[in-house]
Structures are given as C-alpha cells and as structure tokens.
Amino acid sequence: MALLTTGLEEWLTWGKPFASLIAFARFTLIERRSSSLVVNQPWYWYAWRLPKWLPVTLLPFLWRARRMRAVLPAAICAILPLLLLSGIHHKELRYLQGILPFVFLIAAAGAWSLWENGRRYATAALFVLSVVFGLWRINFLADKSTAAVRAAQALAAEAHGQTIALAQSWAYGGTLFLRPDIQVMEIPYPPTAPDLESAAARARWIAVYRRDLTPDLAAVLDRKGFMPAGDFAWGGSKPVVLYAAVR
C-alpha cells in the first residue's frame, strides 16, 4: 500500500517516488525545522497528550489484549511508528493518524475478549463512552484553514504569473489551489514589520491573518502602496486579509 500511495502516486504527481517522505526527512530531520511556532517537544509528548488522540476509555480494552498473540501484527504497526515518531524533535498529533486503525483493531480484540468473558455491561458502557469521547474531541476540527483556502482561490483567479507573499503558505493549500505560474514567497510567522518590508519589495499580493495585522504592519503595507483587496472568513478558521499592490 505504501508503494502504491506514497510511491507510485507521488511519482506520477511530483515526478519522484516518495516525494513527501523525502521532503519530510529533509525539512524535519536534516534541517530540523518546523512550520509550527513550537519546534521541539519532549520524547514523551505523545503519551502526555494521549487523551487528545485516543479516548482513555479504550485503555481497558488495550490492556485486555496485551497477551493476545493474534494482535501482534497490529501492535507492531502501532508501537513501532509511535516509537520512531517520539524520537523526532517535532511532533504533531496528526502524525499519529496512520497508527490509529491498528490501535482500534487491538482495542476491538480486547473488547471482544471481555464480552466473551461475560463482562458485557462493562464492555458496552466503555464502548458507548469511547464513542461519546471520540465525537466530543472532534470539535478541534473547527479550527480549520478554510478562510486561507478561499483567499488562495481568489489569488488563483487574479494573480496569474505574479508573486504572492504568504505566512504559513501550507494553510493556503499550495499548488492544490494556486496556479503553477504563481510564485509563492514565504513570510516568517508571525510576521514582523521588516518581514513585510522585504515581501513588499518583491510581491504583488500579500496575505496575512487578520489577528496578526497590527497597526505597525498595516502602516508598512500602506507606505509600500498596498491596499486591501479582500477579507476572507469562514466558521472557526482564522480570517485572512488580502492586500494588492496599487503601484
């Protein structure tokens, strides 16, 4: 499956097999960089944040399955990546998405074992609570980048062959929404007045989050001949203000 997805698919899309894995290794392991404000987390961060990515009511099921030889392949597919990811200096909860199906398989085996052992009320209660906790925790998805994506779609229609400057360009979807002939210039996040001074010298368009747009930054954009060209908001995502050079 890895050969078909990150191998063949990325070869067809980007011209190189495992392009995303290579880019991740270069950006994170070699350059030791991160697109987040917090770059380094301790090795135990995933365990410390466990309630954020796994309903704790599944732990009794996982403990029950610890001696079941049938779940060994799933356990390897869950534990080995978790250990490897814990050794990387930068950690994100989304990195664990690949191990969750295997964790749930192990939990299902433990739940079935408890059910067969006659502890059906406890098993049913833990299962219902796990579903409730899982649905409750999904509310963090309200903080999306939809406003940035809408700004990117507007730029795709207006900025043909031009340079645009963005902070956290990944939030705008990159080439998924922006035209190939648009040159993207990355602005450090959070942006400072010197950052915008430098970007304004090269870019025709500048997009910033509304909450980062301090009076100092607005003054820089005004002095450099940039005027508001769009304000994008959607749900719980961070609103984006788009500026265009009038020169």
Long-range contacts (C-beta under 8 A, 24 or more apart in sequence): 28-88, 28-89, 28-90, 29-88, 32-89, 34-90, 35-168, 35-170, 36-90, 36-92, 37-189, 37-190, 39-89, 39-90, 40-89, 40-90, 41-89, 41-90, 41-91, 43-86, 43-87, 44-86, 45-86, 45-91, 46-82, 46-85, 46-86, 46-91, 46-93, 46-96, 49-93, 52-93, 52-137, 53-93, 53-96, 53-100, 54-100, 54-103, 55-129, 55-130, 55-133, 55-134, 55-137, 56-133, 57-126, 57-129, 57-130, 57-133, 58-103, 58-104, 58-107, 58-126, 58-130, 60-110, 60-114, 60-126, 61-106, 61-107, 61-108, 61-109, 61-110, 61-111, 61-114, 61-126, 62-103, 62-106, 62-107, 62-110, 63-110, 64-110, 64-111, 64-113, 64-114, 65-106, 65-107, 65-109, 65-110, 65-113, 68-109, 68-110, 68-113, 70-109, 71-105, 71-106, 71-109, 74-102, 74-103, 74-105, 74-106, 74-109, 75-102, 75-106, 77-102, 78-102, 78-103, 78-106, 142-235, 142-236, 143-236, 143-237, 143-238, 144-234, 144-235, 144-236, 144-237, 145-171, 145-172, 145-173, 145-237, 145-238, 146-234, 146-235, 146-237, 147-232, 147-233, 147-234, 147-237, 147-238, 147-239, 147-240, 148-172, 148-173, 148-207, 148-232, 148-237, 148-238, 148-240, 149-173, 149-177, 150-232, 150-234, 150-240, 151-207, 151-230, 151-232, 151-240, 151-242, 152-177, 152-178, 153-177, 154-230, 154-232, 154-242, 155-182, 155-205, 155-207, 155-242, 156-182, 158-205, 158-244, 159-204, 159-205, 162-203, 162-204, 162-205, 163-202, 163-203, 163-204, 163-205, 164-203, 164-204, 164-205, 164-206, 164-207, 165-196, 165-199, 165-200, 165-202, 165-203, 165-205, 165-206, 165-207, 166-206, 166-207, 167-191, 167-207, 167-208, 167-209, 167-212, 172-207, 191-217, 192-217, 193-217, 193-220, 196-220, 196-221, 196-224, 197-224, 200-224, 200-225, 200-226, 200-245, 203-245, 204-244, 204-245, 205-229, 205-242, 205-243, 205-244, 205-245, 206-242, 206-243, 207-240, 207-241, 207-242, 207-243, 208-240, 208-241, 208-243, 209-238, 209-239, 209-240, 209-241, 210-238, 210-239, 210-240, 210-241, 211-238, 211-239, 213-241
